[in-house]
């Protein structure tokens, strides 16, 4: 072996700007619509819940948006993150020299995932505009704990509405948020009208991400000192994550490699976009590259959803955005990759698929964990359940290239470690993990509830 | 801010040798004694359970022992590890410029702690000598999972005897070992004479580290294809960990800083020694430096134990070593810092204390977690319960220097992240965490059972 394994950048190589793909798109993004009037919304519609700089970034046409020095100071606690040549995985797969695998690892952040890349700037802009308190929702807790850390850095109070069933099942995620100083309560709660209404109808409600979003948005909209923050889907969130792909580009240059294929897992879309958008820019400039989104077969937004205007939440309170969706009433099965259980997909990622700039493939969770076991026994790092989907596709691509006699360089995103997710591994290793695939009728039924938008 | 925060070395700066302090000691280490004859043991006594290269390293008088290229290839998956200037912690403590805090972070390893630094070479030397299978014990699972990873890299079968109560309480640590391919069973088990004997007398035994050691040693001693491996205490284990301190020395040079104080937590002693031995060498060469071992008040080996020959296990099967001990029958309270719950201390560390080359201070766990909360809310990284003891002493030293108007640079070891330990934080934050301090009679009673060695 003895070749370079880990490509590290110095602190001075930390990106100075986020990359905003909007001005480079082949056609403009369809505008978000007001949930009531179904007319395009303006900044004033978002001002009650977001700070102005976030709203500005959401619609910005600047290709490069400077990263504030205060944000870079925090990024450098864990950034630049390493890019690895997967020598040992290649050996485990018995790949020839012409088939190479690289991965970019975000699990070195304090919360163990890519989420702090956007949590930190969001907290910072709120701080700049005098916001004292933020409300957000969280499912399994990765976003909630990352924002809790960011709020601790800037002295902002945080209230996290955590889906009640997760709150009960994952007390340690709550403990992590509390260690950072956040307040975390089970949703639906008695603290909001939305929560009280749900509880009046169903006192035993176990909650949902849709309900928790409604509670957090109401909290922010009804308190002068409070704004709202979201961990994926929106343009500014995806843009903040582009530090991942920008670093990976530099690191592949150090490795004297160019990827034929880039693979990332896609739930709401921010991890995927953060890795691939800088490569999309190269692709639009003429570089030869395939870009693949790996999604779960149990929530196949890109591969089986439709491209249409839909609500971001199940309660139909958010603006309508044009995206690949399974319908806001679609309920994904309880797969372990909680971060991939979202009925929609970021409008930007959806737009790229419509323009054939990316591809998408669905992966079943048993096949994903099988790939994860091959990975952890060769590379040592235990992947979170979400990126196991990307690992599965990476291994499949590598084996195909080996068998076809082709040369191929593959880059995939390892967006987090699995130290919080050992129950999923326990379930897989004990043989009790199930595959889920929704019958077409279930998807058709949810799609039948899409809102009707006159063109 | 905008000053350098994270001092990173390149792969080429990874140490090429381990530092062996033995030839530099002011007097030789007292020899280990045979548990039956009470006479000094020789290599032949250890050959049934350890590979020859490990035995050679255990008694080596070479100051520098080359790190094999195969081991360095794996080290570089996570090494060199970062050294941080704790700018944000300093700000949170309102320290003047003349008081500076640095920390060396080992939590970036795949298993989240310093343990792989010795697991990898131990597995490698076993592989070299044709060993097909290793047996070991584990308490909470940090050592078991690190050795499981190392064995996966070299294709060695691993059987881990895990203390039964931990096996039941921490199914996810078991799942991590199994993800790496190891077999993990609760101890006492029916697989060994030692286990069967215990179970015959007490079918409900919840096990202990002492029992698990007995089972693993018996397993290795009675099978030709199997050796035993230990995760702390012994000289070779401490030596493998010196990559930590060697890197820290280089990184402080980059930072143009010299530490007035170095602080590490000490359980069996390998993490502490790994950080401080390279600084001990500088101290013996005349450099001005204080070196402090942070231990739990609930298991105060160095501060309240005695320096005497004692058994390494509670079952009195291991060789006798001269060390600071609370007596092999001492049962520490159930503090969350499982890695610090050992009745003895590495003979090397004990010897350094006898020669006044180090100091020791005991810390209560509530005070330790209080410091950890200050740390996580400023630096972002959630510490494992063990290094919270070092953080407590670091903060105390810093505040004292600030109040006394002194200049002071402090380095401490952050040997692991706390993502596996959120139940401990939950317990602290909910107010249910208790302090434990053993009454002197309990310690005296255990010390009365020390073996009598004729001089």
Interface residues (C-beta under 8 A of the other chain):
Chain A: X1 X2 X4 X5 X6 X8 X10 X11 X69 X70 X73 X74 X76 X77 X84 X88 X108 X110 X111 X112 X116 X149 X152 X153 X171 X172 X173 X174 X175 X176 X178 X179 X180 X181 X373 X376 X377 X378 X379 X380 X381 X382 X417 X419 X420 X422 X423 X425 X426 X429
Chain B: X1 X2 X4 X5 X6 X8 X10 X11 X69 X70 X73 X74 X76 X77 X84 X88 X108 X110 X111 X112 X116 X149 X152 X153 X171 X172 X173 X174 X175 X176 X178 X179 X180 X181 X373 X376 X377 X378 X379 X380 X381 X382 X417 X419 X420 X422 X423 X425 X426 X429
